[in-house]
């Protein structure tokens, strides 16, 4: 019986071109993550300046979130058709123009239009940028390192957005929360064409238009329903209508994909345990940590009486934790396995989140909040990097656009739906009461639910990913077999 020769050891050192490519893609992804949260603190100032109604103010965030989450999978496939580099550069150009228009907007209508364009640009740039990242670095340690840095900066960008938005609004003007994107987008557009290679499948598939329409409209319905639930409660007619319509359209999408000659999402790929369960874990990871920022913002401002700027600055510790987790994750995966990192990171995040149930009603609570959010950030980023590695592992380059489109969709939908879910829990518990004690009680109930969702992700990783045929362990171990 012949013995197969060992697989060659995967490359471990970044070349100069790799470093420049990685820097360009990371800067772009960081900017996209910042956009999710940079306007949250600035909303009251925008409303006062442009004359938004109280009900219309939420659409500054909702218009962006609907487009960023709803169109991600669609644009991921468009990148496969037209070229991921082309879509990446075009979407960053759109983001720069939309940010300039938003910063100069004299009316609510023009600002909302700019936010829609920003959301569409984000929906296109995120999966194409991630696909360029995974196809630029071979599967193994280099890709794990790239995904670790990407995850760290992406999560840190979401946290930094809250801090940066408060600083810019207080020191300069809310308009600078838009303008800050313009020079960054220009810099990436100048450098990227020379260092990033085009990436697309050799055989370009046709666009599955019925599938694209049904999944996009379905996601729009779900996200809209969740935002209305967070604003008005789960029984509000618009929340119920949005969620039901979204669920029906997503069911239609699955039926369409079964019969399509060239489906948008081949069900055999979606049925892979690494893709299906990996994306569920990623969805839960983004739902929990991003919504925790919202819950702690409520607690710090409504219970402890912190200013918006002081509350934002306190999340700098969480940002440091995510950076540390992103740097640690590739090393931990190399020494153990992806499943071990998913389970260990999830348990660390769950314990750190549960510790917040002990928060009191005085500023002394910061002695618990700061270390707990730091460790929770480390754990969450271990899970996010593990999810990215799992959801894109074992697939050829021609399916990386699909894999990263699904991963980006999980990311965008998770970020979008987390806050409305937790907001709806707080609203249900407080019954509309706005006293410091009532807010604290509502926040703690939502924190308990948050920790429960983290543990659900741990259970999925520990039980459902442990099936034959999944090769997401240490690549050095595989090379010795």
C-alpha positions as CSV (number, residue, x, y, z in Angstrom):
1,X,0.0,0.0,0.0
2,X,1.5,3.3,-1.1
3,X,1.6,6.3,1.3
4,X,0.6,9.6,0.0
5,X,3.3,12.2,0.3
6,X,2.6,14.9,2.9
7,X,1.0,18.1,1.8
8,X,3.4,21.0,1.5
9,X,3.5,23.3,4.6
10,X,1.3,26.3,4.0
11,X,3.1,29.7,3.6
12,X,3.4,31.7,6.7
13,X,5.3,34.9,5.8
14,X,3.7,38.0,4.2
15,X,5.4,39.4,1.2
16,X,5.7,43.1,0.6
17,X,2.8,43.0,-1.9
18,X,0.8,41.0,0.6
19,X,1.3,43.7,3.2
20,X,0.3,46.6,0.9
21,X,-2.8,44.6,-0.3
22,X,-3.8,43.8,3.2
23,X,-3.3,47.4,4.4
24,X,-5.6,48.7,1.6
25,X,-8.3,46.2,2.2
26,X,-8.2,46.7,6.0
27,X,-8.4,50.4,5.8
28,X,-11.5,50.1,3.6
29,X,-13.2,47.6,5.9
30,X,-12.4,49.7,8.9
31,X,-14.0,52.7,7.3
32,X,-17.1,50.6,6.4
33,X,-17.4,49.4,10.0
34,X,-17.1,53.0,11.3
35,X,-20.1,54.1,9.2
36,X,-22.4,51.7,11.1
37,X,-22.1,53.6,14.4
38,X,-20.5,57.0,13.7
39,X,-23.9,58.8,13.4
40,X,-25.6,57.3,16.4
41,X,-24.4,60.0,18.8
42,X,-24.9,62.7,16.2
43,X,-28.6,62.0,15.6
44,X,-30.0,64.7,17.9
45,X,-27.7,67.4,16.5
46,X,-28.7,66.4,12.9
47,X,-32.3,66.5,13.8
48,X,-32.0,70.0,15.3
49,X,-29.9,71.4,12.4
50,X,-32.0,70.0,9.5
51,X,-35.4,69.9,11.1
52,X,-36.1,66.2,11.2
53,X,-39.3,65.1,12.8
54,X,-39.0,62.8,15.8
55,X,-40.3,59.9,13.8
56,X,-38.2,60.7,10.8
57,X,-34.9,60.8,12.7
58,X,-34.7,57.0,13.0
59,X,-34.5,56.8,9.2
60,X,-31.0,58.2,9.2
61,X,-29.9,54.9,10.7
62,X,-32.6,52.7,9.2
63,X,-32.2,53.8,5.6
64,X,-28.5,52.8,5.8
65,X,-29.1,49.6,7.7
66,X,-31.8,48.4,5.3
67,X,-29.6,48.8,2.2
68,X,-26.4,47.5,3.9
69,X,-28.0,44.3,5.1
70,X,-30.6,43.7,2.3
71,X,-28.3,44.0,-0.8
72,X,-25.2,42.3,0.5
73,X,-25.8,38.8,-1.0
74,X,-27.0,40.3,-4.3
75,X,-23.9,42.5,-4.7
76,X,-21.7,39.6,-3.7
77,X,-22.9,37.7,-6.8
78,X,-22.6,40.8,-9.0
79,X,-18.9,40.9,-8.0
80,X,-18.6,37.3,-9.3
81,X,-20.1,38.4,-12.6
82,X,-18.3,41.7,-13.2
83,X,-15.2,41.3,-11.2
84,X,-14.7,41.8,-7.4
85,X,-12.0,44.4,-7.8
86,X,-14.2,46.5,-10.1
87,X,-17.2,46.3,-7.7
88,X,-14.9,47.1,-4.8
89,X,-13.5,50.2,-6.4
90,X,-16.8,51.4,-7.7
91,X,-18.5,51.0,-4.4
92,X,-15.8,53.0,-2.6
93,X,-16.2,55.8,-5.2
94,X,-19.9,55.8,-4.5
95,X,-19.3,55.8,-0.7
96,X,-17.0,58.9,-1.1
97,X,-19.5,60.8,-3.2
98,X,-22.4,59.9,-0.9
99,X,-20.4,60.9,2.1
100,X,-19.7,64.3,0.5
101,X,-23.3,64.8,-0.4
102,X,-24.4,63.8,3.1
103,X,-22.0,66.2,4.7
104,X,-23.3,69.1,2.5
105,X,-27.0,68.1,2.7
106,X,-29.2,71.1,3.4
107,X,-32.5,69.1,3.7
108,X,-33.6,65.8,5.4
109,X,-34.5,64.3,2.0
110,X,-31.1,64.7,0.6
111,X,-29.4,63.4,3.7
112,X,-31.6,60.3,3.7
113,X,-30.7,59.8,0.0
114,X,-27.0,60.0,0.9
115,X,-27.5,57.4,3.6
116,X,-29.2,55.0,1.1
117,X,-26.3,55.4,-1.2
118,X,-23.9,54.8,1.7
119,X,-25.8,51.6,2.6
120,X,-25.7,50.4,-1.0
121,X,-21.9,51.1,-1.2
122,X,-21.4,49.2,2.0
123,X,-23.4,46.3,0.7
124,X,-21.2,46.1,-2.4
125,X,-17.8,46.9,-0.8
126,X,-18.0,44.5,2.1
127,X,-18.4,41.1,0.3
128,X,-16.1,42.2,-2.6
129,X,-13.4,43.3,-0.2
130,X,-13.7,40.2,1.9
131,X,-13.6,38.0,-1.3
132,X,-10.5,39.9,-2.5
133,X,-8.9,39.2,0.9
134,X,-9.6,35.5,0.9
135,X,-8.5,35.0,-2.7
136,X,-5.3,37.1,-2.2
137,X,-4.1,34.9,0.7
138,X,-4.0,31.1,0.4
139,X,-6.0,29.0,2.9
140,X,-4.0,28.4,6.0
141,X,-2.0,30.6,8.4
142,X,-1.7,33.6,6.0
143,X,-5.5,33.7,5.4
144,X,-6.1,33.2,9.1
145,X,-3.8,36.1,9.9
146,X,-5.5,38.3,7.4
147,X,-8.9,37.4,8.6
148,X,-7.8,38.0,12.2
149,X,-6.6,41.5,11.4
150,X,-9.7,42.2,9.3
151,X,-12.0,41.1,12.2
152,X,-10.1,43.1,14.7
153,X,-10.2,46.3,12.7
154,X,-13.8,45.7,11.7
155,X,-15.1,45.3,15.2
156,X,-12.8,48.1,16.5
157,X,-14.2,50.3,13.7
158,X,-17.7,49.8,15.0
159,X,-16.6,50.8,18.5
160,X,-14.4,53.6,17.2
161,X,-17.4,55.0,15.2
162,X,-19.3,55.7,18.5
163,X,-16.3,57.5,19.9
164,X,-15.4,59.4,16.8
165,X,-19.0,60.4,16.2
166,X,-19.2,62.0,19.6
167,X,-15.8,63.8,19.3
168,X,-16.5,65.2,15.8
169,X,-20.0,66.3,16.7
170,X,-18.9,68.0,19.9
171,X,-15.7,69.6,18.6
172,X,-16.6,70.4,14.9
173,X,-20.0,69.4,13.5
174,X,-22.0,66.4,12.7
175,X,-21.2,67.0,9.1
176,X,-17.6,65.8,9.7
177,X,-19.0,62.4,10.5
178,X,-19.7,62.3,6.8
179,X,-16.7,64.2,5.5
180,X,-14.2,61.9,7.3
181,X,-14.9,59.2,4.7
182,X,-14.0,61.3,1.7
183,X,-10.1,61.4,2.1
184,X,-10.0,57.8,3.2
185,X,-12.0,56.6,0.1
186,X,-9.8,58.7,-2.2
187,X,-6.6,57.3,-0.7
188,X,-7.8,53.7,-1.2
189,X,-9.0,54.5,-4.8
190,X,-5.5,55.9,-5.6
191,X,-3.5,52.9,-4.2
192,X,-5.8,49.9,-4.7
193,X,-5.8,49.7,-8.6
194,X,-2.0,49.1,-8.5
195,X,-1.8,46.5,-5.8
196,X,-5.0,44.5,-5.9
197,X,-5.4,41.9,-8.6
198,X,-8.8,41.3,-10.2
199,X,-10.7,38.2,-8.9
200,X,-13.6,36.5,-10.6
201,X,-14.6,32.9,-11.4
202,X,-13.3,31.5,-14.7
203,X,-16.8,30.5,-15.7
204,X,-19.1,33.4,-14.8
205,X,-22.6,32.3,-13.8
206,X,-25.7,34.0,-15.0
207,X,-27.5,36.3,-12.6
208,X,-30.4,34.4,-10.9
209,X,-32.8,37.4,-10.9
210,X,-35.8,35.8,-9.2
211,X,-33.5,34.5,-6.4
212,X,-31.8,37.9,-6.1
213,X,-35.1,39.8,-5.9
214,X,-36.7,37.4,-3.4
215,X,-33.7,37.2,-1.0
216,X,-33.1,41.0,-1.2
217,X,-36.8,41.9,-0.6
218,X,-36.9,39.2,2.1
219,X,-33.9,40.6,4.0
220,X,-35.3,44.1,3.6
221,X,-38.6,42.9,5.2
222,X,-36.9,41.2,8.1
223,X,-34.6,44.1,8.9
224,X,-37.5,46.6,8.5
225,X,-39.6,44.5,10.9
226,X,-36.8,44.3,13.4
227,X,-36.2,48.1,13.4
228,X,-39.9,48.7,13.9
229,X,-40.0,46.2,16.7
230,X,-37.1,47.9,18.4
231,X,-38.9,51.3,18.0
232,X,-42.5,50.4,18.8
233,X,-42.5,46.8,20.2
234,X,-43.0,43.3,18.8
235,X,-46.8,43.6,18.3
236,X,-46.7,46.8,16.3
237,X,-48.5,46.3,13.0
238,X,-45.5,47.5,10.9
239,X,-43.1,45.2,12.8
240,X,-45.4,42.2,12.4
241,X,-46.0,42.9,8.7
242,X,-42.3,43.4,7.9
243,X,-41.3,40.2,9.7
244,X,-44.0,38.1,8.1
245,X,-43.4,39.5,4.6
246,X,-39.6,38.9,5.0
247,X,-40.2,35.3,6.2
248,X,-42.5,34.5,3.3
249,X,-40.1,36.0,0.7
250,X,-37.1,34.1,2.2
251,X,-39.2,30.9,1.9
252,X,-39.9,31.8,-1.7
253,X,-36.1,32.3,-2.2
254,X,-35.4,28.8,-1.1
255,X,-38.0,27.4,-3.4
256,X,-36.6,29.4,-6.3
257,X,-33.1,28.2,-5.6
258,X,-34.2,24.6,-5.7
259,X,-35.3,25.0,-9.3
260,X,-32.9,27.5,-10.7
261,X,-30.4,26.3,-13.3
262,X,-27.7,28.6,-11.9
263,X,-29.0,29.6,-8.4
264,X,-27.7,32.6,-6.6
265,X,-26.9,30.3,-3.6
266,X,-26.5,26.7,-4.6
267,X,-28.3,24.7,-1.9
268,X,-25.5,22.1,-1.8
269,X,-23.1,24.9,-0.7
270,X,-25.6,26.2,1.8
271,X,-26.1,22.7,3.2
272,X,-22.4,22.4,4.0
273,X,-22.2,22.3,7.8
274,X,-19.3,24.8,7.8
275,X,-21.3,27.3,5.8
276,X,-24.7,26.8,7.4
277,X,-23.6,26.6,11.1
278,X,-20.6,28.8,10.6
279,X,-22.8,31.6,9.4
280,X,-25.3,31.1,12.2
281,X,-22.4,31.4,14.7
282,X,-21.3,34.6,13.0
283,X,-24.8,36.0,13.0
284,X,-25.1,35.5,16.8
285,X,-21.6,36.9,17.3
286,X,-22.5,40.2,15.6
287,X,-26.0,40.3,17.1
288,X,-24.6,40.1,20.7
289,X,-21.6,42.3,20.9
290,X,-22.9,45.2,18.8
291,X,-26.2,45.3,20.7
292,X,-24.3,45.2,23.9
293,X,-22.8,48.5,23.0
294,X,-26.3,49.9,22.7
295,X,-27.4,48.4,26.1
296,X,-24.3,49.8,27.9
297,X,-24.8,53.2,26.2
298,X,-28.4,53.2,27.8
299,X,-27.0,52.2,31.1
300,X,-24.1,54.7,31.2
301,X,-26.3,57.6,30.1
302,X,-29.7,56.9,31.6
303,X,-28.6,55.2,34.8
304,X,-25.2,56.7,35.6
305,X,-25.8,60.0,33.9
306,X,-22.7,60.0,31.7
307,X,-22.6,62.4,28.7
308,X,-22.7,60.9,25.2
309,X,-19.0,61.6,24.7
310,X,-18.0,60.1,28.1
311,X,-20.1,57.0,27.3
312,X,-18.5,56.7,23.9
313,X,-15.0,57.0,25.3
314,X,-15.6,54.2,27.8
315,X,-16.0,51.8,24.8
316,X,-12.4,52.4,23.9
317,X,-11.6,49.5,26.3
318,X,-13.9,47.2,24.4
319,X,-12.2,48.3,21.2
320,X,-8.8,47.3,22.7
321,X,-10.3,44.0,23.6
322,X,-11.4,43.3,20.0
323,X,-8.0,44.3,18.6
324,X,-6.3,41.9,21.1
325,X,-8.7,39.1,20.1
326,X,-8.1,39.7,16.4
327,X,-4.3,39.4,17.0
328,X,-4.7,36.4,19.2
329,X,-7.2,34.4,17.1
330,X,-4.9,33.2,14.2
331,X,-2.3,32.0,16.7
332,X,-4.9,30.2,18.8
333,X,-6.3,28.5,15.7
334,X,-2.8,27.4,14.6
335,X,-2.1,25.9,18.0
336,X,-5.5,24.2,18.5
337,X,-8.4,24.2,16.0
338,X,-11.1,26.5,14.7
339,X,-13.8,24.7,16.8
340,X,-11.7,25.1,20.0
341,X,-11.4,28.9,19.3
342,X,-15.1,29.2,18.6
343,X,-16.0,27.4,21.8
344,X,-13.4,29.0,24.0
345,X,-14.0,32.5,22.6
346,X,-17.8,32.1,23.0
347,X,-17.4,30.9,26.6
348,X,-15.2,33.9,27.4
349,X,-17.7,36.3,25.9
350,X,-20.6,34.6,27.7
351,X,-19.0,34.8,31.1
352,X,-17.9,38.4,30.6
353,X,-21.4,39.4,29.5
354,X,-23.0,37.5,32.4
355,X,-20.7,39.4,34.8
356,X,-22.4,42.6,33.7
357,X,-25.6,41.4,35.5
358,X,-23.8,42.6,38.7
359,X,-23.7,46.2,37.6
360,X,-24.9,48.7,40.2
361,X,-26.3,52.2,40.0
362,X,-23.2,54.2,40.9
363,X,-20.0,55.1,38.9
364,X,-18.2,52.4,40.9
365,X,-19.7,50.0,38.4
366,X,-17.0,51.0,36.0
367,X,-14.6,48.8,37.9
368,X,-16.6,45.8,36.7
369,X,-17.8,47.2,33.3
370,X,-14.4,48.0,31.9
371,X,-12.6,44.7,32.4
372,X,-15.7,42.7,31.5
373,X,-16.1,44.6,28.2
374,X,-12.4,44.1,27.4
375,X,-12.5,40.4,28.0
376,X,-15.9,40.1,26.2
377,X,-14.3,41.9,23.2
378,X,-11.5,39.4,23.2
379,X,-13.9,36.5,23.3
380,X,-16.2,38.0,20.6
381,X,-13.3,38.6,18.2
382,X,-12.1,35.0,18.7
383,X,-15.5,33.9,17.6
384,X,-15.7,36.3,14.6
385,X,-12.4,35.2,13.2
386,X,-13.3,31.6,13.8
387,X,-16.5,32.1,12.0
388,X,-14.8,33.8,9.0
389,X,-12.3,30.9,8.7
390,X,-15.0,28.3,9.1
391,X,-17.5,29.9,6.6
392,X,-14.9,30.3,3.8
393,X,-12.8,27.1,4.4
394,X,-12.7,24.3,1.9
395,X,-14.3,26.2,-0.9
396,X,-12.5,26.9,-4.2
397,X,-11.8,30.5,-5.4
398,X,-14.7,30.5,-7.8
399,X,-17.1,30.0,-4.8
400,X,-15.3,32.5,-2.5
401,X,-17.6,35.3,-3.7
402,X,-20.6,33.3,-2.6
403,X,-19.0,32.3,0.7
404,X,-17.9,35.8,1.5
405,X,-21.3,37.2,0.4
406,X,-23.0,34.9,2.9
407,X,-20.5,35.8,5.6
408,X,-20.9,39.5,4.9
409,X,-24.7,39.1,4.9
410,X,-24.5,37.4,8.4
411,X,-22.3,40.3,9.5
412,X,-24.5,43.1,8.2
413,X,-27.8,41.5,9.3
414,X,-26.3,40.7,12.7
415,X,-25.2,44.2,13.2
416,X,-28.5,45.5,12.0
417,X,-30.8,43.3,14.0
418,X,-29.0,43.2,17.3
419,X,-29.9,46.6,18.6
420,X,-33.6,46.4,17.6
421,X,-33.9,43.0,19.4
422,X,-32.3,44.3,22.6
423,X,-34.2,47.6,22.3
424,X,-37.5,45.6,22.1
425,X,-36.6,43.6,25.2
426,X,-35.8,46.8,27.2
427,X,-39.1,48.4,26.0
428,X,-41.1,45.3,27.0
429,X,-39.5,45.1,30.4
430,X,-39.7,48.8,31.3
431,X,-43.2,49.3,29.9
432,X,-42.2,52.8,28.7
433,X,-40.8,53.9,32.1
434,X,-37.8,56.1,31.9
435,X,-36.5,56.3,35.4
436,X,-32.9,55.3,36.1
437,X,-33.9,52.2,38.0
438,X,-36.4,51.0,35.3
439,X,-33.8,51.5,32.6
440,X,-31.2,49.6,34.6
441,X,-33.6,46.7,35.2
442,X,-34.5,46.6,31.5
443,X,-30.9,46.7,30.4
444,X,-30.0,43.8,32.8
445,X,-32.8,41.6,31.5
446,X,-31.6,42.3,27.9
447,X,-27.9,41.5,29.0
448,X,-29.1,38.1,30.3
449,X,-30.8,37.5,26.9
450,X,-27.6,38.6,25.2
451,X,-25.5,36.1,27.2
452,X,-28.0,33.4,26.4
453,X,-27.6,34.0,22.7
454,X,-23.8,33.8,23.1
455,X,-24.2,30.4,24.7
456,X,-26.4,29.3,21.9
457,X,-23.5,30.0,19.5
458,X,-21.2,28.0,21.8
459,X,-23.6,25.0,21.7
460,X,-23.8,25.2,17.9
461,X,-20.0,25.2,17.6
462,X,-19.4,22.4,20.1
463,X,-22.2,20.1,18.9
464,X,-23.2,20.8,15.3
465,X,-19.8,21.5,13.8
466,X,-18.5,18.2,15.1
467,X,-19.5,16.1,12.1
468,X,-17.4,13.9,9.8
469,X,-15.7,15.5,6.9
470,X,-15.1,19.0,8.3
471,X,-11.5,19.9,8.0
472,X,-11.1,23.1,10.0
473,X,-8.4,22.0,12.4
474,X,-4.8,23.1,12.6
475,X,-3.5,23.0,9.0
476,X,-0.1,21.8,10.2
477,X,-1.7,18.7,11.6
478,X,-3.3,18.0,8.2
479,X,0.1,18.4,6.5
480,X,1.6,15.6,8.6
481,X,-1.0,13.1,7.7
